[in-house]
């Protein structure tokens, strides 16, 4: 897939202060951290600058990290299951050369990162708790599965606990 495979009107910005991804027209300030627009980078420029790397945590689990560090650098993980690979949350950086996953499961809406881009190139199914999917920061992201309760997906057990956000799930 090449850059031209993404429609020109699919504008996306990355906040260099916090790593939050914004879809659509560039806002004056980051809706997540409040940084001014001069601290934003286009997704295609970010793809050339930041690279997602994997750091093994245990057998079958790797942490996804941006190099150099992008913003607050939230934790995102790749888990190899018997039924296929799954991400827990998404890195802020977009790199099309990462091995694909079938599903991206979110702990909460702050970590959506570049999930819409990965969803588009891999046809990955994006999961987010119904309560977090209602948040205004989520409105332009594609969410395929809204869940309300605990669940088991590809051998990964997820528990909704609320707290940090209404839909926080671990």
C-alpha positions in Angstrom: 0.0 0.0 0.0 1.3 3.4 -0.9 0.7 6.9 0.5 -1.7 7.6 -2.4 -3.9 4.7 -1.2 -5.0 7.0 1.6 -7.4 9.6 0.2 -6.1 13.2 0.3 -9.1 14.3 2.2 -8.3 11.8 5.0 -6.4 14.5 7.0 -4.8 13.3 10.2 -2.6 15.2 12.6 -0.4 13.9 15.4 0.3 16.1 18.5 4.0 16.0 19.2 3.4 16.9 22.9 1.1 14.0 23.8 0.9 11.8 20.7 -2.8 12.2 20.3 -4.1 11.6 16.7 -6.7 14.0 15.3 -8.7 13.2 12.2 -10.1 15.9 9.9 -9.3 19.6 9.8 -6.4 20.7 12.0 -7.7 22.3 15.2 -6.1 25.3 16.9 -5.3 23.3 19.9 -4.9 19.6 20.7 -8.3 18.4 22.1 -6.4 16.0 24.5 -3.5 18.1 26.0 -4.2 21.6 24.8 -0.9 22.0 22.8 -1.0 24.7 20.1 -1.3 23.7 16.4 2.4 24.5 15.7 3.1 21.3 17.8 1.2 19.1 15.3 2.7 17.0 12.5 0.8 15.5 9.5 0.4 11.7 9.6 2.5 11.2 6.5 5.4 13.4 8.0 5.1 11.5 11.2 5.3 8.2 9.3 8.7 9.4 7.9 9.9 10.5 11.3 8.7 7.9 13.8 9.0 4.2 13.6 7.1 1.7 15.7 9.4 -1.0 17.1 8.6 -4.0 19.2 10.2 -4.8 22.5 9.6 -8.4 23.8 7.9 -8.6 27.2 7.3 -12.3 27.5 6.8 -15.2 25.0 4.1 -14.0 22.7 3.8 -10.5 24.1 5.6 -7.4 22.8 5.4 -3.7 23.7 5.0 -1.3 20.7 7.1 1.8 21.0 7.7 4.8 18.8 11.3 5.7 18.0 12.1 8.4 18.7 9.6 8.7 21.5 6.3 10.4 20.3 4.6 12.5 22.9 3.6 10.8 26.2 4.2 7.4 24.5 1.4 5.3 25.9 1.7 1.6 26.3 0.4 -0.6 23.4 1.0 -4.3 23.1 1.0 -7.1 20.5 -0.2 -10.5 21.8 0.3 -13.6 19.7 -2.6 -16.0 20.4 -3.4 -19.4 19.0 -6.1 -17.7 17.0 -4.1 -14.9 15.6 -2.3 -11.7 16.7 -4.2 -8.9 18.6 -3.2 -5.5 19.7 -4.1 -4.0 23.1 -4.4 -0.2 22.3 -2.6 1.3 19.3 0.6 3.3 18.9 0.4 6.9 18.0 2.8 6.5 15.1 1.7 4.9 11.9 4.0 2.5 10.0 2.6 0.4 7.2 5.4 -2.2 7.4 4.4 -3.6 10.8 3.1 -7.2 10.8 -0.7 -7.0 10.7 -3.2 -8.0 13.4 -6.8 -9.1 13.1 -8.1 -7.2 16.1 -7.3 -4.0 18.1 -8.8 -4.1 21.6 -8.8 -0.8 23.5 -8.5 -0.3 27.3 -10.0 3.2 26.8 -10.4 6.0 24.3 -7.2 7.9 25.0 -5.1 5.2 23.3 -6.8 5.1 19.8 -3.6 6.4 18.3 -3.3 5.6 14.6 -5.8 2.8 14.8 -8.0 4.1 12.0 -5.0 3.8 9.6 -4.1 0.3 10.8 -7.7 -0.7 10.5 -7.8 0.6 6.9 -4.7 -1.3 5.7 -5.3 -4.5 7.6 -9.1 -4.6 7.8 -8.5 -5.1 11.5 -11.6 -5.1 13.8 -11.5 -2.3 16.3 -13.1 -2.8 19.7 -14.0 -0.1 22.3 -16.3 -0.1 25.3 -19.7 1.5 24.5 -19.3 4.2 27.2 -15.9 5.4 25.8 -17.2 5.2 22.2 -19.7 8.0 23.1 -16.8 10.4 24.0 -16.5 13.3 21.5 -12.7 12.5 21.0 -13.8 9.2 19.4 -16.4 10.6 16.9 -14.2 10.4 13.8 -12.5 7.1 14.6 -14.0 3.9 13.1 -15.1 1.5 15.9 -16.3 -1.9 14.7 -17.3 -3.5 18.0 -18.9 -1.7 20.9 -18.9 -3.9 24.0 -20.6 -3.4 27.3 -19.5 -6.3 29.4 -16.5 -8.5 30.1 -15.5 -10.7 27.2 -13.1 -13.3 25.9 -11.6 -12.7 22.4 -9.0 -15.1 20.9 -8.2 -16.3 24.4 -7.7 -12.8 25.8 -10.0 -12.1 28.8 -11.2 -8.5 29.1 -12.8 -7.0 32.2 -14.7 -3.7 32.3 -13.9 -1.9 35.5 -14.5 1.8 34.7 -12.5 4.3 36.7 -10.0 6.2 34.6 -12.7 6.5 31.9 -16.3 5.2 32.1 -15.4 2.4 29.7 -12.0 1.5 31.1 -11.3 -2.2 30.4 -8.3 -4.3 31.2 
